Amino acid sequence: MSFALPDKLEKLIAPYQGNASIVVTGFLPGDHKVYSLFGDPADTPDCAPEDLIFEIGSISKVFTALLLALLTEQGKIDPDRPIKDLCDEFSSAPLQLTPLSLATHMSGLPRLHIPIWKAMIQGAGDDPYSEFSRDDLVAWLRVWSSQEPRKKPGHAYSNLAFGLLGEVLALSQSRPFLEMLRDELFSPLGMNETSACLSPQQKKRFARPHDNRGRPVVPWSFKALAGAGALRSSAGDLALFSSRVADALSNPTTTLDRAIGRCAEPLIGLGPRGKKEPVSQCLGWLSMKLDPTTPRMLFHDGGTAGSTSALYICPEKRAALTILANRGVAAGLWSSLKLSWSNPHRLANDVFAKL
């Protein structure tokens, strides 16, 4: 049985396309997989679309949160315990900073380690996270903790929080963060193309990032904030992960399955008056149920200076949709507005509703 791409997929990917860019989509209706490549084949590494490797930016947060959930299921960490009690390095952190608050954007930490206004006016550099070390993070948090009033925080998206979470997990377990991702998640999941550091063979299949005007830009690199966005991956690997998520939510049989289920639980209602529909915050994921009669979606996206990505999983339909592009849509004001105006969540919702 063959599956054609949904009609609305073309509308969904249109904002991701541009000069010198390529877009790979992975559409998974049930047990079938359909991969497509859009763009100039002359600028594309010589491999199947599903084997092309892209920066996935903040989709990395899904795996940082999953590692927290797995360590929780294994009894190795208490997500409600203040990080000051988990790591001596963060002894100055206020009580509101727990692994759970970091993983649900309820920590009160700002989005970045530099003020947003300064990043917008002065720019954050070509590779804004590359020189921010663990020592820098410890020093930054010490200053912030001494200055920030202790009011009850609300929901506010924070790259800094997830970067800090990665460091907390590493220090509390006395293991490098990226090593734990590899050994505890990617190897068991069979995600051999997902890493922050690519092999020479993988680099040949890496989609070189471009800004929203089609100019090549430097891939981002991370030190202390790797948990926020350091990973590269492929449509094939994200398809493997999506299938495992659907299986785990329908029939959990392992500790990793239970951790996946923990990550999919709506925790913070972001709807009217705090309701959990149409949108709620999970561990890492956003949960979306846009209409009473349509199925729920799990969602996260990612953006760097030169790459943009989105991952939607519909557990009820055992379906998923991945979009990977080597164009920095989110880094440009006009291109990011066009993406927002295209109403991608509604388009993805409609795709799943018709399956």
C-alpha positions as CSV (number, residue, x, y, z in Angstrom):
1,M,0.0,0.0,0.0
2,S,1.5,3.4,-1.0
3,F,0.9,6.8,0.6
4,A,1.0,10.1,-1.2
5,L,2.1,13.2,0.6
6,P,-0.8,15.2,2.1
7,D,-1.9,18.2,0.0
8,K,-1.3,20.6,2.9
9,L,2.3,19.5,3.2
10,E,3.3,21.9,0.4
11,K,1.8,24.8,2.3
12,L,3.4,23.6,5.5
13,I,7.0,23.6,4.1
14,A,6.7,26.8,2.0
15,P,8.0,29.1,4.8
16,Y,11.0,26.9,5.2
17,Q,12.1,27.2,1.6
18,G,14.4,29.9,0.2
19,N,17.6,30.6,-1.7
20,A,20.3,27.9,-1.5
21,S,18.2,25.9,1.0
22,I,17.0,22.3,1.0
23,V,14.1,20.9,3.0
24,V,13.6,17.3,3.9
25,T,10.3,16.0,5.2
26,G,9.5,12.7,6.8
27,F,5.8,11.7,6.9
28,L,4.9,8.6,8.9
29,P,1.3,7.4,8.6
30,G,1.2,4.4,10.8
31,D,4.0,1.9,9.9
32,H,4.8,3.6,6.6
33,K,7.5,6.2,6.0
34,V,7.5,8.7,3.1
35,Y,10.6,11.0,2.8
36,S,10.8,13.9,0.4
37,L,13.4,16.5,-0.6
38,F,12.7,20.0,-1.7
39,G,15.3,22.3,-3.1
40,D,18.2,22.3,-5.5
41,P,19.6,18.8,-5.8
42,A,22.9,20.3,-7.1
43,D,23.6,21.7,-3.6
44,T,22.5,18.5,-1.8
45,P,24.9,15.8,-0.4
46,D,24.8,12.6,-2.3
47,C,22.5,10.4,-0.2
48,A,18.9,9.5,0.5
49,P,16.8,12.4,1.9
50,E,16.3,10.5,5.2
51,D,20.1,10.3,5.6
52,L,20.8,14.0,5.3
53,I,21.9,15.4,8.7
54,F,20.7,18.9,9.9
55,E,21.1,21.0,13.0
56,I,17.9,20.4,14.9
57,G,18.3,23.3,17.4
58,S,15.8,23.2,20.2
59,I,14.3,19.8,19.3
60,S,17.4,18.8,21.4
61,K,15.3,19.9,24.4
62,V,13.0,16.9,23.9
63,F,16.0,14.5,24.5
64,T,17.3,16.5,27.4
65,A,13.9,16.2,29.0
66,L,13.7,12.5,28.1
67,L,17.1,11.9,29.8
68,L,15.7,13.6,33.0
69,A,12.6,11.4,32.8
70,L,14.7,8.3,32.4
71,L,16.9,9.1,35.3
72,T,13.8,9.8,37.3
73,E,12.3,6.4,36.4
74,Q,15.6,4.7,37.3
75,G,15.5,6.4,40.7
76,K,18.7,8.3,40.1
77,I,17.3,11.8,40.5
78,D,14.4,13.6,42.1
79,P,13.0,16.1,39.7
80,D,11.4,18.2,42.5
81,R,14.7,18.6,44.4
82,P,16.3,22.0,44.2
83,I,19.4,21.9,42.0
84,K,21.4,23.5,44.9
85,D,21.0,20.2,46.7
86,L,22.0,18.1,43.6
87,C,25.2,19.9,42.6
88,D,27.6,21.8,44.8
89,E,28.5,24.0,41.8
90,F,25.0,25.5,41.9
91,S,24.7,26.0,45.7
92,S,23.7,29.6,45.1
93,A,20.6,28.7,43.1
94,P,17.2,29.6,44.6
95,L,14.9,26.9,45.7
96,Q,12.6,27.5,42.6
97,L,15.3,26.0,40.4
98,T,14.5,22.2,40.2
99,P,15.0,19.8,37.3
100,L,11.2,19.9,36.9
101,S,10.9,23.6,36.7
102,L,13.8,23.8,34.3
103,A,12.3,21.1,32.0
104,T,8.8,22.8,31.9
105,H,10.0,26.4,31.4
106,M,8.7,27.3,34.9
107,S,12.1,28.3,36.4
108,G,11.9,32.1,36.0
109,L,15.2,32.1,34.2
110,P,15.5,34.4,31.1
111,R,15.5,33.1,27.6
112,L,19.3,33.7,27.1
113,H,22.4,34.4,29.1
114,I,22.5,37.8,27.6
115,P,19.6,40.3,27.6
116,I,17.3,40.0,24.7
117,W,17.5,43.7,23.9
118,K,21.3,43.5,23.7
119,A,21.1,40.4,21.4
120,M,18.7,42.2,19.1
121,I,20.6,45.5,18.9
122,Q,24.2,44.3,19.1
123,G,23.8,40.7,17.8
124,A,24.8,37.6,19.6
125,G,27.7,36.6,17.3
126,D,28.0,34.0,14.6
127,D,28.2,31.2,17.2
128,P,26.6,32.6,20.3
129,Y,26.9,29.6,22.7
130,S,30.3,28.4,21.7
131,E,32.3,30.2,24.4
132,F,29.8,30.0,27.3
133,S,31.4,27.4,29.6
134,R,30.3,25.7,32.8
135,D,32.4,28.2,34.8
136,D,30.6,31.0,33.0
137,L,27.2,29.4,33.8
138,V,28.1,29.0,37.5
139,A,29.2,32.7,37.7
140,W,26.2,33.9,35.8
141,L,23.8,32.0,38.0
142,R,25.5,33.3,41.1
143,V,24.9,36.9,40.0
144,W,21.4,36.3,38.9
145,S,20.5,34.5,42.1
146,S,21.7,37.5,44.1
147,Q,19.7,40.1,42.1
148,E,16.5,38.4,41.0
149,P,13.5,38.9,43.3
150,R,12.0,35.6,44.6
151,K,8.6,35.9,43.1
152,K,6.6,32.9,41.9
153,P,7.7,32.4,38.2
154,G,5.2,31.8,35.4
155,H,5.7,29.9,32.2
156,A,8.5,31.5,30.0
157,Y,10.5,29.7,27.4
158,S,14.2,29.5,28.3
159,N,17.1,28.2,26.4
160,L,19.2,28.9,29.5
161,A,17.0,26.7,31.7
162,F,17.6,23.7,29.4
163,G,21.3,24.3,29.1
164,L,21.4,24.5,32.9
165,L,19.4,21.2,33.1
166,G,21.9,19.4,31.0
167,E,24.7,20.5,33.3
168,V,22.7,19.5,36.4
169,L,22.1,16.0,35.0
170,A,25.8,15.7,34.1
171,L,27.1,16.9,37.5
172,S,24.6,14.9,39.5
173,Q,25.5,11.7,37.7
174,S,29.2,12.4,37.4
175,R,29.0,11.7,33.6
176,P,29.3,14.0,30.6
177,F,25.9,15.1,29.3
178,L,26.4,14.2,25.7
179,E,27.8,10.8,26.7
180,M,24.6,10.1,28.7
181,L,22.5,11.0,25.7
182,R,24.4,8.6,23.5
183,D,24.5,5.7,25.9
184,E,21.1,6.0,27.6
185,L,19.0,7.2,24.7
186,F,20.4,7.2,21.2
187,S,22.0,3.8,21.3
188,P,19.0,2.0,22.8
189,L,16.7,3.9,20.3
190,G,18.9,3.0,17.3
191,M,19.5,6.7,16.5
192,N,23.0,6.4,15.2
193,E,22.8,9.6,13.2
194,T,22.0,11.8,16.2
195,S,24.8,13.6,18.0
196,A,26.4,16.9,18.7
197,C,29.7,15.8,17.2
198,L,29.6,14.3,13.7
199,S,32.0,11.7,12.3
200,P,33.9,12.4,9.1
201,Q,31.4,10.2,7.2
202,Q,28.5,12.1,8.7
203,K,30.0,15.4,7.9
204,K,29.7,14.5,4.2
205,R,26.0,14.2,4.7
206,F,25.6,17.4,6.7
207,A,23.3,20.1,5.2
208,R,25.4,23.2,5.5
209,P,23.4,26.0,7.3
210,H,22.4,29.2,5.5
211,D,20.8,32.3,6.7
212,N,17.4,33.5,5.5
213,R,19.0,35.2,2.6
214,G,20.8,32.1,1.4
215,R,24.3,32.9,2.7
216,P,26.3,30.2,4.4
217,V,26.7,30.5,8.1
218,V,28.6,28.7,10.8
219,P,26.9,25.8,12.5
220,W,26.3,26.5,16.1
221,S,28.4,24.8,18.8
222,F,27.8,24.5,22.5
223,K,29.7,24.1,25.8
224,A,27.6,24.5,29.0
225,L,24.3,25.0,27.2
226,A,24.3,21.8,25.1
227,G,21.0,20.7,26.6
228,A,19.3,23.6,24.9
229,G,20.2,22.9,21.3
230,A,23.4,21.1,20.4
231,L,22.2,18.1,18.4
232,R,22.2,17.2,14.8
233,S,20.0,14.5,13.4
234,S,18.3,13.1,10.3
235,A,14.7,12.5,9.2
236,G,15.4,8.8,9.4
237,D,16.5,9.0,13.0
238,L,13.6,11.2,14.0
239,A,11.3,8.7,12.3
240,L,12.7,6.0,14.5
241,F,12.2,8.1,17.5
242,S,8.6,9.0,16.5
243,S,7.7,5.4,16.1
244,R,9.1,4.5,19.5
245,V,7.1,7.3,21.1
246,A,3.9,6.1,19.6
247,D,4.6,2.5,20.6
248,A,5.7,3.5,24.2
249,L,2.5,5.5,24.7
250,S,0.3,2.7,23.6
251,N,2.1,-0.2,25.2
252,P,4.9,0.7,27.6
253,T,7.1,-2.3,28.4
254,T,10.5,-0.8,29.4
255,T,11.9,1.8,31.7
256,L,12.7,3.9,28.6
257,D,9.0,3.5,27.5
258,R,7.8,4.8,30.8
259,A,10.2,7.7,30.6
260,I,8.7,8.6,27.2
261,G,5.3,8.4,28.7
262,R,6.3,10.7,31.5
263,C,7.5,13.3,29.0
264,A,4.1,13.2,27.2
265,E,2.0,14.0,30.2
266,P,0.5,17.6,30.1
267,L,1.7,19.4,33.2
268,I,1.2,23.1,32.8
269,G,-2.0,24.4,31.1
270,L,-1.3,27.2,28.6
271,G,-4.9,27.5,27.5
272,P,-7.4,30.1,28.7
273,R,-7.4,30.3,32.5
274,G,-4.7,27.7,32.7
275,K,-6.6,25.0,30.9
276,K,-4.6,22.1,29.4
277,E,-6.3,22.5,26.0
278,P,-5.6,23.6,23.4
279,V,-2.0,23.8,24.5
280,S,-0.1,22.5,27.5
281,Q,3.6,22.2,28.5
282,C,4.9,18.7,29.1
283,L,8.5,17.7,29.9
284,G,10.2,19.2,26.9
285,W,7.2,18.8,24.5
286,L,4.2,21.0,23.9
287,S,0.9,19.0,23.9
288,M,-1.6,20.4,21.4
289,K,-5.2,19.5,20.9
290,L,-6.6,22.3,18.7
291,D,-10.1,21.0,18.4
292,P,-12.3,18.8,20.6
293,T,-12.7,16.2,17.8
294,T,-9.1,16.2,16.5
295,P,-6.3,14.0,17.9
296,R,-3.6,15.4,20.3
297,M,-0.2,16.3,18.9
298,L,3.2,16.4,20.6
299,F,5.3,19.2,19.2
300,H,8.7,20.9,19.3
301,D,10.6,23.0,16.8
302,G,14.2,24.3,16.5
303,G,16.0,27.2,15.0
304,T,19.6,28.3,14.7
305,A,21.2,31.0,12.6
306,G,21.2,28.6,9.6
307,S,18.7,25.7,10.2
308,T,15.1,25.3,11.1
309,S,13.2,22.2,12.2
310,A,9.9,20.9,13.4
311,L,8.7,17.6,14.8
312,Y,5.0,16.7,15.2
313,I,3.9,13.3,16.6
314,C,0.3,12.2,16.8
315,P,0.2,9.2,19.1
316,E,-3.5,8.4,18.5
317,K,-2.9,7.9,14.7
318,R,0.6,6.5,15.2
319,A,1.7,9.2,12.8
320,A,4.5,11.8,12.7
321,L,5.7,14.7,10.6
322,T,9.3,16.0,10.5
323,I,10.5,19.1,8.7
324,L,14.3,19.8,8.5
325,A,15.7,22.8,6.6
326,N,19.2,24.3,6.3
327,R,17.8,27.8,6.3
328,G,17.6,30.0,9.4
329,V,14.0,31.0,9.2
330,A,13.7,31.9,12.9
331,A,16.8,34.1,12.7
332,G,15.1,36.6,10.3
333,L,12.2,38.8,11.4
334,W,10.3,38.6,8.1
335,S,10.9,34.9,7.5
336,S,9.9,34.0,11.1
337,L,6.7,36.1,10.8
338,K,5.9,34.3,7.5
339,L,6.3,31.0,9.3
340,S,4.1,32.1,12.1
341,W,1.4,33.5,9.8
342,S,1.3,30.2,7.8
343,N,-0.3,28.7,10.9
344,P,1.8,25.5,10.8
345,H,0.2,23.9,13.8
346,R,-3.2,24.1,12.2
347,L,-1.9,22.6,9.0
348,A,-0.2,19.7,10.8
349,N,-3.4,19.2,12.8
350,D,-5.4,18.9,9.6
351,V,-2.9,16.4,8.2
352,F,-3.3,14.1,11.1
353,A,-7.1,14.6,11.4
354,K,-7.5,13.2,7.9
355,L,-5.6,10.0,8.4
